[in-house]
Amino acid sequence: MQGLLRYNSGIKLFMGKLPVSRIAQLREKAGLTQRELALKVGVTETTIRNYEKGRSVLEWIERIIRLCDALQCEPADLIEYIEAELVGEKTN
């Protein structure tokens, strides 16, 4: 992809800019603590802290953004929820 460069630490720069997590800012705007967000998302507080510090999540988020841009869709469009009993039927 044009504009992507690899930074010394392995983080990719896009158009000369370093990605920074906005998760903490969005969480605070929503009036949630890390614990409350963790419960809503189904992860640990440590995971939320890591997300907020940009550990192990920024590259994944960037891939989702690029995927959605390419497919002209929203992240929620990427998955479908089906009835659990249909899972075995679809894989057979």
N, C-alpha and C positions, 0 to 999 in steps of 0.2 A: 504494500500500500504506500502510495506516495506521501511523503511528509513524516514517515515513521523513522526514527533513529534509535539505536540502542544506547542507553546511558551506561556509564561505567559500572554501576551497581546492578545492571541487568534490567532496570526499569526503562521502558520505551518512552522517548520523547515524541510528542506529536506536534508538528509545526513549530518545533523549538520550545515547546512548553512541557513542563513536568506535571503529570497527573497528581492531584491531591484529593484525598477523600473528603467529601462533604457530608458524610454520614452523621458525624457528631452534630454538625450545624443543623441538619434536618431533624435529627432526634430532639434537640433542644427546642427547635421551633415548634415541634409537635407536643412539647411539654412532657416528654417521656424521660425516665431515667434509663441507664444502661440495662438495669435489671428488668424494667417493664418492657423495653424493646426486645430483650432476649426472650422473655416469655411469649411475646406476640409472634416472634419469628421462629421460636422453637430451637434456639441455640443457647449456649452458655454466655454469661456476662463476659468471660474471657474472649470468646469469639467476637462479641460486639466491640470490645476494646481493640482487638486486632483489626477488625474492619475499619474502625475509626482512625487507627494509625496507618491504615493503608497496607497492612501486612496481608499478603496472600489473597487479596480480593481485587485490587485495582486492575490487574491485568485481565482477570476474568470479566469484570464489569466492562472494560474496554472492548473485549471480544463480543460481549452481548450487544453493546451499542453498535459496533460495526456490523454484526449480523442483522440487527434490526434495520440499520440504514440500508443494507444491501437488499433486504426483503421488503422494505417499506412497511414495517409493522411495529407494534409495541411489544415490550418484553412479555407481557401477559399472553400475547398471541402465540408465543413459541411452544406452549404446552397445552395439552387438553386433559381434562380430568374425566376418566371413564369409571363406570361401576367396577368395583373390585372383582366381581365374579366374571366379568368379561375379559379380564387380563389373561387367564388361562386359555380362553377360547381364541383370542387374537394371536397368541404365540404358537398355536398348533397348526 
